[in-house]
Amino acid sequence: MMRTVHGDEERFRKSYWGALPPTDGRPVYFAGDGAHRDEDGYFWIMGRVDDVINVSGHRLGTMEIESALVSHPAVAEAAVVGRPDELKGNAVAAFITLEADRQGDDALVQALRQHVAHEIGPIAKPDDICFTDVLPKTRSGKIMRRLLRSLASGETITGDTSTLEDTTVLERLREATSP
């Protein structure tokens, strides 16, 4: 565990030891990741709590939107990113892998948007939903959201992609997201 932030001891204390109230009089370390425990006692790491999208002045956590999408019975996995929007600042773009027996169609898009509106609120409804058979992941299984942000924004993907587990994913996603 790190012991300080170089040259800024106070920032270290506030960021990592002051974000949560003390338990039993002892400070609590805050790593910045969100998780929940299921009914079987297993922990599910959801992602960074500071990964937010500013939509029409509302700060929405991508983790909460992803969690709402995955709670729908048709969804196996979801990744949410922001894309620039002239009116709202950012729009919500969702990349979704469906359960094996499901097919993505316009009715499911509307059902998922309504599901998110019910779980979180209307402002969190994804503007774009892209169904995909696989998400771009590193060999260790981490979703490469920077690539999804580039795809959602219509930008050319730049930077290192050498850690990508399956290099064909990008081309399939480009085809799925192109108009």
Backbone as JSON, one array per atom type, in Angstrom:
{
  "sequence": "MMRTVHGDEERFRKSYWGALPPTDGRPVYFAGDGAHRDEDGYFWIMGRVDDVINVSGHRLGTMEIESALVSHPAVAEAAVVGRPDELKGNAVAAFITLEADRQGDDALVQALRQHVAHEIGPIAKPDDICFTDVLPKTRSGKIMRRLLRSLASGETITGDTSTLEDTTVLERLREATSP",
  "N": [[0.85, -1.17, 0.0], [0.5, 2.22, -0.75], [2.28, 4.88, 0.89], [2.16, 7.6, 0.96], [1.43, 10.62, -0.96], [3.65, 11.88, -3.14], [5.16, 14.74, -1.98], [2.79, 15.89, -1.09], [1.34, 15.43, 1.52], [-1.05, 16.04, 2.87], [-3.03, 15.91, 0.87], [-2.9, 13.17, 0.34], [-3.9, 12.14, 2.78], [-6.54, 13.23, 2.79], [-7.64, 12.24, 0.36], [-7.45, 9.39, 0.45], [-7.84, 8.52, 3.08], [-9.77, 10.09, 4.19], [-12.17, 10.08, 2.88], [-14.23, 8.4, 3.65], [-16.28, 7.9, 6.57], [-14.82, 7.36, 9.85], [-14.53, 4.02, 11.24], [-15.37, 2.47, 14.18], [-13.78, 4.34, 15.46], [-11.45, 4.28, 14.0], [-9.57, 5.26, 11.1], [-10.76, 4.77, 7.71], [-9.67, 3.2, 4.81], [-9.97, 4.3, 1.49], [-10.23, 3.07, -1.63], [-11.3, 3.83, -4.06], [-12.79, 2.24, -5.7], [-15.9, 0.72, -6.56], [-18.16, -1.67, -5.18], [-20.35, -4.48, -4.7], [-22.02, -6.79, -2.53], [-23.29, -9.96, -3.13], [-26.23, -12.09, -2.63], [-25.14, -14.53, -1.97], [-22.87, -13.92, -0.68], [-20.67, -13.22, -2.17], [-18.32, -10.85, -3.46], [-18.71, -8.31, -5.84], [-16.84, -6.53, -7.95], [-17.39, -3.45, -9.24], [-16.31, -1.21, -10.51], [-14.61, 1.96, -11.05], [-15.52, 4.53, -8.84], [-15.24, 7.14, -9.43], [-15.58, 7.44, -12.11], [-17.32, 9.23, -14.12], [-20.01, 10.67, -16.05], [-20.93, 13.7, -17.45], [-24.03, 14.71, -17.95], [-26.19, 16.89, -19.25], [-25.69, 18.62, -17.09], [-25.91, 16.86, -14.97], [-24.2, 14.61, -12.95], [-23.39, 11.48, -13.73], [-22.72, 8.21, -12.71], [-20.84, 5.83, -14.44], [-20.65, 3.23, -13.57], [-23.03, 2.78, -12.12], [-24.97, 2.92, -14.13], [-24.15, 0.8, -15.77], [-24.55, -1.29, -13.96], [-27.33, -1.18, -13.65], [-28.11, -1.87, -16.26], [-27.06, -4.51, -16.46], [-28.65, -5.74, -14.63], [-30.92, -6.35, -15.99], [-32.65, -9.13, -17.37], [-31.88, -9.94, -19.97], [-29.32, -9.12, -20.42], [-25.89, -9.85, -20.41], [-23.4, -8.64, -20.04], [-22.14, -5.3, -19.7], [-20.85, -2.17, -20.82], [-20.35, 1.21, -20.24], [-19.91, 4.4, -21.62], [-19.11, 7.89, -22.08], [-20.0, 10.11, -24.73], [-19.26, 12.93, -26.78], [-21.76, 15.49, -26.92], [-23.59, 17.99, -28.46], [-25.8, 19.33, -27.34], [-26.28, 18.23, -24.72], [-23.8, 18.06, -23.52], [-22.47, 15.59, -22.72], [-23.35, 12.4, -23.99], [-24.89, 9.28, -23.19], [-23.43, 6.27, -23.96], [-23.87, 2.9, -24.53], [-22.43, -0.29, -24.54], [-23.29, -3.51, -25.15], [-23.36, -6.91, -24.23], [-25.28, -9.65, -24.87], [-27.24, -12.22, -23.21], [-26.85, -15.67, -24.1], [-29.15, -16.72, -25.41], [-30.5, -14.57, -26.47], [-31.44, -11.92, -28.74], [-30.49, -8.82, -30.13], [-32.63, -6.09, -30.74], [-34.81, -3.41, -31.91], [-36.95, -3.31, -30.1], [-35.84, -4.41, -27.78], [-33.86, -2.51, -27.28], [-35.45, -0.3, -26.57], [-36.7, -1.41, -24.31], [-34.49, -1.76, -22.61], [-33.66, 0.89, -22.27], [-35.89, 1.9, -20.9], [-35.76, 0.31, -18.65], [-33.38, 1.22, -17.41], [-34.19, 3.84, -16.91], [-36.18, 3.35, -15.04], [-34.7, 2.13, -12.97], [-32.71, 4.04, -12.29], [-33.29, 6.68, -13.27], [-34.81, 8.95, -15.65], [-32.85, 10.61, -16.87], [-30.59, 9.07, -17.07], [-30.91, 7.27, -19.11], [-29.56, 5.36, -21.75], [-28.32, 6.93, -24.67], [-27.29, 5.82, -26.93], [-27.21, 2.46, -27.88], [-25.3, -0.3, -28.37], [-25.21, -3.49, -29.52], [-23.12, -6.21, -28.97], [-21.03, -9.07, -29.54], [-18.82, -9.41, -28.01], [-16.73, -7.59, -25.75], [-14.06, -5.16, -25.89], [-11.25, -6.3, -24.32], [-8.52, -6.53, -22.0], [-5.88, -8.97, -21.64], [-6.1, -9.75, -19.03], [-8.74, -9.38, -18.5], [-9.89, -6.87, -18.15], [-12.06, -4.32, -19.19], [-11.48, -2.29, -21.96], [-12.14, 0.75, -21.82], [-11.34, 3.18, -22.91], [-11.01, 2.65, -25.61], [-13.64, 2.12, -26.32], [-14.78, 4.63, -25.82], [-13.55, 6.12, -27.86], [-14.62, 4.81, -30.13], [-17.4, 5.3, -29.75], [-17.44, 8.03, -30.02], [-16.77, 8.35, -32.63], [-14.17, 8.65, -33.33], [-10.79, 8.1, -34.5], [-9.09, 5.27, -33.46], [-6.41, 5.5, -31.34], [-3.17, 5.07, -29.87], [-1.79, 2.59, -27.62], [-2.63, -0.71, -28.29], [-1.74, -3.16, -27.73], [-2.19, -4.77, -25.53], [-4.66, -5.8, -25.89], [-6.91, -8.46, -25.81], [-8.3, -9.8, -27.91], [-7.83, -8.92, -31.06], [-9.56, -8.66, -33.2], [-11.91, -7.67, -32.27], [-12.16, -4.87, -32.33], [-12.61, -4.21, -35.06], [-15.05, -5.5, -35.51], [-16.65, -4.06, -33.72], [-16.44, -1.49, -34.84], [-17.86, -1.87, -37.22], [-20.37, -2.41, -36.13], [-21.0, 0.02, -34.9], [-20.97, 1.9, -36.9], [-22.85, 4.13, -38.98]],
  "CA": [[0.0, 0.0, 0.0], [1.32, 3.43, -0.77], [2.35, 5.52, 2.19], [1.91, 9.03, 0.81], [1.5, 11.17, -2.3], [4.9, 12.63, -3.1], [5.1, 16.18, -1.84], [1.48, 16.4, -0.68], [0.84, 14.54, 2.57], [-2.44, 16.38, 3.19], [-3.85, 15.34, -0.2], [-2.94, 11.73, 0.59], [-4.83, 11.88, 3.9], [-7.92, 13.55, 2.4], [-8.1, 11.4, -0.74], [-7.51, 7.96, 0.73], [-8.21, 8.22, 4.46], [-10.8, 11.0, 4.67], [-13.36, 10.01, 2.03], [-15.27, 7.66, 4.37], [-16.22, 8.16, 8.02], [-14.1, 6.33, 10.61], [-15.26, 2.9, 11.81], [-14.83, 2.16, 15.51], [-12.74, 5.31, 15.8], [-10.27, 4.11, 13.15], [-9.81, 5.72, 9.72], [-11.07, 3.75, 6.73], [-9.01, 3.43, 3.53], [-10.87, 4.33, 0.34], [-9.45, 2.78, -2.84], [-11.92, 4.46, -5.22], [-13.55, 1.26, -6.46], [-17.2, 0.38, -6.02], [-18.46, -3.09, -5.19], [-21.5, -4.9, -3.89], [-21.99, -8.18, -2.1], [-24.54, -10.61, -3.51], [-26.9, -12.88, -1.58], [-24.28, -15.66, -1.62], [-21.71, -13.41, 0.04], [-19.58, -12.9, -3.08], [-18.15, -9.45, -3.79], [-18.67, -7.98, -7.25], [-16.18, -5.26, -8.17], [-18.14, -2.81, -10.32], [-15.48, -0.26, -11.25], [-14.22, 3.19, -10.38], [-16.64, 5.39, -8.47], [-15.01, 8.48, -9.96], [-15.79, 7.41, -13.56], [-18.63, 9.86, -14.27], [-20.36, 11.34, -17.29], [-21.72, 14.9, -17.18], [-25.13, 14.75, -18.89], [-27.08, 18.02, -18.97], [-25.42, 19.13, -15.74], [-26.03, 15.78, -13.99], [-23.04, 13.72, -12.92], [-23.87, 10.1, -13.69], [-21.67, 7.21, -12.63], [-20.96, 4.77, -15.44], [-20.83, 1.98, -12.85], [-24.45, 2.62, -11.79], [-25.71, 2.63, -15.37], [-23.79, -0.57, -16.14], [-25.2, -2.19, -13.01], [-28.75, -1.21, -14.01], [-28.24, -2.65, -17.5], [-26.79, -5.92, -16.19], [-29.75, -6.3, -13.84], [-31.96, -6.8, -16.93], [-32.39, -10.55, -17.65], [-31.32, -10.2, -21.31], [-27.96, -8.59, -20.52], [-24.82, -10.6, -19.76], [-22.31, -7.73, -19.7], [-22.33, -3.97, -20.26], [-19.85, -1.13, -20.59], [-20.95, 2.51, -20.54], [-18.97, 5.51, -21.78], [-19.7, 9.13, -22.56], [-19.56, 10.62, -26.02], [-19.63, 14.34, -26.86], [-23.07, 15.82, -27.44], [-23.67, 19.45, -28.49], [-26.87, 19.83, -26.48], [-26.2, 17.75, -23.34], [-22.42, 17.98, -23.03], [-22.13, 14.19, -22.99], [-24.44, 11.45, -24.14], [-24.56, 7.96, -22.65], [-23.32, 5.21, -24.97], [-23.75, 1.59, -23.87], [-22.04, -1.45, -25.33], [-23.95, -4.58, -24.4], [-23.3, -8.3, -24.64], [-26.53, -10.28, -24.43], [-27.24, -13.63, -22.84], [-26.71, -16.5, -25.3], [-30.41, -16.99, -26.09], [-31.16, -13.3, -26.79], [-31.06, -11.16, -29.92], [-30.72, -7.38, -29.99], [-33.51, -5.45, -31.72], [-35.33, -2.12, -31.46], [-37.79, -3.5, -28.91], [-34.95, -4.6, -26.64], [-33.25, -1.2, -27.02], [-36.44, 0.49, -25.81], [-36.89, -2.05, -23.01], [-33.31, -1.46, -21.79], [-33.72, 2.32, -21.91], [-36.92, 2.03, -19.87], [-35.25, -0.36, -17.45], [-32.44, 2.15, -16.78], [-35.0, 4.95, -16.4], [-36.86, 2.87, -13.83], [-33.7, 1.83, -11.93], [-31.93, 5.22, -11.91], [-34.02, 7.89, -13.61], [-34.83, 9.19, -17.1], [-31.64, 11.26, -17.35], [-29.53, 8.06, -17.24], [-31.19, 6.38, -20.24], [-28.54, 5.42, -22.8], [-28.69, 7.51, -25.96], [-26.87, 4.84, -27.93], [-26.99, 1.1, -27.41], [-24.67, -1.13, -29.39], [-25.12, -4.89, -29.12], [-21.88, -6.81, -29.46], [-20.82, -10.41, -29.01], [-17.7, -9.37, -27.07], [-16.2, -6.26, -25.47], [-12.59, -5.15, -25.96], [-10.67, -6.53, -23.0], [-7.12, -6.92, -21.89], [-5.74, -10.4, -21.34], [-6.52, -9.98, -17.63], [-10.19, -9.28, -18.44], [-10.35, -5.5, -17.93], [-12.64, -3.7, -20.38], [-10.71, -1.12, -22.4], [-13.14, 1.79, -22.05], [-10.79, 4.24, -23.76], [-11.32, 2.26, -26.99], [-15.08, 2.29, -26.5], [-15.02, 6.08, -25.92], [-13.15, 6.52, -29.22], [-15.61, 4.27, -31.06], [-18.67, 6.0, -29.56], [-17.26, 9.41, -30.48], [-16.46, 8.33, -34.05], [-12.76, 9.01, -33.49], [-9.85, 7.06, -34.86], [-8.47, 4.69, -32.27], [-4.97, 5.72, -31.28], [-2.57, 4.57, -28.64], [-1.36, 1.2, -27.52], [-3.66, -1.75, -28.21], [-1.02, -4.44, -27.65], [-2.71, -5.6, -24.44], [-5.99, -6.27, -26.27], [-6.97, -9.92, -25.87], [-8.76, -10.22, -29.24], [-7.69, -7.74, -31.91], [-10.66, -8.58, -34.17], [-13.04, -7.02, -31.62], [-12.28, -3.48, -32.77], [-13.23, -4.14, -36.38], [-16.48, -5.86, -35.35], [-17.33, -2.93, -33.07], [-16.52, -0.4, -35.83], [-18.98, -2.2, -38.11], [-21.62, -2.31, -35.37], [-21.29, 1.4, -34.52], [-21.03, 2.79, -38.07], [-24.26, 4.36, -39.38]],
  "C": [[0.9, 1.23, 0.0], [1.24, 4.15, 0.57], [2.1, 7.01, 2.14], [1.8, 9.37, -0.67], [2.7, 12.1, -2.26], [4.67, 14.14, -3.05], [3.77, 16.74, -1.39], [0.82, 15.44, 0.31], [-0.63, 14.79, 2.88], [-3.4, 15.82, 2.13], [-4.0, 13.83, -0.02], [-3.96, 11.41, 1.68], [-6.28, 12.12, 3.48], [-8.47, 12.57, 1.36], [-8.35, 9.96, -0.34], [-7.98, 7.61, 2.14], [-9.31, 9.12, 4.99], [-12.1, 10.93, 3.9], [-14.52, 9.3, 2.73], [-15.16, 7.95, 5.86], [-15.48, 7.02, 8.74], [-15.04, 5.23, 11.12], [-14.59, 2.53, 13.13], [-13.68, 3.07, 15.87], [-11.48, 5.22, 14.95], [-10.57, 4.62, 11.75], [-10.01, 4.54, 8.78], [-10.39, 4.14, 5.41], [-10.02, 3.34, 2.4], [-10.06, 4.18, -0.94], [-10.03, 3.45, -4.08], [-12.7, 3.51, -6.1], [-14.87, 0.98, -5.77], [-17.45, -1.11, -6.15], [-19.78, -3.33, -4.48], [-21.36, -6.38, -3.58], [-23.32, -8.81, -2.44], [-25.09, -11.47, -2.37], [-26.09, -14.11, -1.15], [-23.03, -15.23, -0.87], [-20.52, -13.08, -0.84], [-19.54, -11.4, -3.34], [-18.03, -9.3, -5.3], [-18.04, -6.59, -7.38], [-16.82, -4.63, -9.4], [-17.29, -1.84, -11.13], [-15.18, 0.96, -10.42], [-15.45, 4.03, -10.06], [-16.46, 6.8, -9.01], [-15.14, 8.53, -11.48], [-17.2, 7.93, -13.81], [-18.76, 10.51, -15.64], [-21.23, 12.53, -16.91], [-22.77, 15.04, -18.28], [-26.1, 15.84, -18.47], [-26.92, 18.53, -17.53], [-25.56, 18.09, -14.64], [-24.8, 14.89, -14.08], [-23.53, 12.29, -12.7], [-22.68, 9.14, -13.64], [-21.88, 6.12, -13.66], [-21.23, 3.43, -14.77], [-22.31, 1.73, -12.53], [-25.28, 2.28, -13.02], [-25.42, 1.21, -15.84], [-24.49, -1.57, -15.24], [-26.69, -2.31, -13.31], [-28.97, -2.04, -15.27], [-28.07, -4.14, -17.24], [-27.89, -6.55, -15.35], [-30.94, -6.72, -14.72], [-31.65, -8.25, -17.32], [-31.78, -10.85, -19.02], [-29.84, -9.86, -21.4], [-26.97, -9.44, -19.73], [-23.73, -9.66, -19.25], [-22.57, -6.39, -20.36], [-21.15, -3.08, -19.91], [-20.47, 0.18, -21.06], [-19.85, 3.56, -20.6], [-19.75, 6.74, -22.19], [-19.18, 9.45, -23.94], [-20.01, 12.08, -26.09], [-21.01, 14.54, -27.48], [-23.23, 17.34, -27.35], [-24.7, 20.01, -27.51], [-26.65, 19.48, -25.01], [-24.8, 17.76, -22.73], [-21.86, 16.6, -23.33], [-23.41, 13.4, -23.15], [-23.96, 10.1, -23.62], [-24.57, 6.94, -23.79], [-23.06, 3.89, -24.25], [-23.4, 0.52, -24.89], [-22.46, -2.67, -24.54], [-23.74, -5.94, -25.05], [-24.53, -8.98, -24.05], [-26.3, -11.72, -23.98], [-27.34, -14.45, -24.13], [-28.02, -16.68, -26.09], [-31.13, -15.72, -26.56], [-30.59, -12.66, -28.05], [-31.38, -9.69, -29.68], [-31.6, -6.86, -31.1], [-34.02, -4.14, -31.13], [-36.19, -2.24, -30.2], [-36.94, -3.68, -27.66], [-34.23, -3.29, -26.28], [-34.2, -0.35, -26.17], [-36.66, -0.09, -24.41], [-35.71, -1.74, -22.07], [-33.29, 0.0, -21.37], [-34.75, 2.55, -20.8], [-36.47, 1.41, -18.55], [-34.29, 0.56, -16.69], [-33.2, 3.33, -16.19], [-35.71, 4.57, -15.11], [-35.88, 2.68, -12.68], [-33.01, 3.09, -11.4], [-32.71, 6.51, -12.09], [-33.9, 8.15, -15.1], [-33.54, 9.8, -17.65], [-30.53, 10.26, -17.66], [-29.77, 7.13, -18.42], [-30.09, 6.5, -21.29], [-29.09, 6.03, -24.08], [-28.4, 6.53, -27.08], [-26.69, 3.49, -27.26], [-26.46, 0.28, -28.58], [-24.58, -2.56, -28.84], [-23.88, -5.49, -29.76], [-21.71, -8.19, -28.83], [-19.68, -10.44, -27.99], [-17.25, -7.92, -26.92], [-14.68, -6.29, -25.56], [-11.99, -5.23, -24.56], [-9.19, -6.82, -23.1], [-7.07, -8.42, -21.6], [-6.16, -10.73, -19.91], [-8.02, -9.78, -17.44], [-10.74, -7.89, -18.2], [-10.87, -4.92, -19.23], [-11.86, -2.43, -20.7], [-11.68, -0.02, -22.81], [-12.63, 2.92, -22.93], [-11.07, 3.93, -25.23], [-12.8, 2.45, -27.29], [-15.44, 3.77, -26.61], [-14.67, 6.58, -27.32], [-14.18, 6.05, -30.24], [-16.94, 5.04, -30.96], [-18.61, 7.42, -30.09], [-16.97, 9.49, -31.97], [-15.02, 8.72, -34.35], [-11.95, 7.81, -33.97], [-9.19, 6.56, -33.58], [-6.96, 4.87, -32.37], [-4.45, 5.13, -29.98], [-2.31, 3.08, -28.7], [-2.56, 0.25, -27.4], [-3.01, -3.13, -28.08], [-1.53, -5.34, -26.54], [-4.11, -6.15, -24.73], [-5.97, -7.78, -26.46], [-7.3, -10.42, -27.28], [-8.76, -9.0, -30.15], [-8.81, -7.6, -32.94], [-11.88, -7.86, -33.59], [-13.25, -5.61, -32.14], [-12.96, -3.36, -34.12], [-14.72, -4.49, -36.3], [-17.26, -4.73, -34.71], [-17.45, -1.73, -34.02], [-17.71, -0.64, -36.77], [-20.31, -2.02, -37.4], [-22.0, -0.87, -35.06], [-21.37, 2.34, -35.71], [-22.48, 2.9, -38.54], [-24.68, 3.65, -40.64]]
}
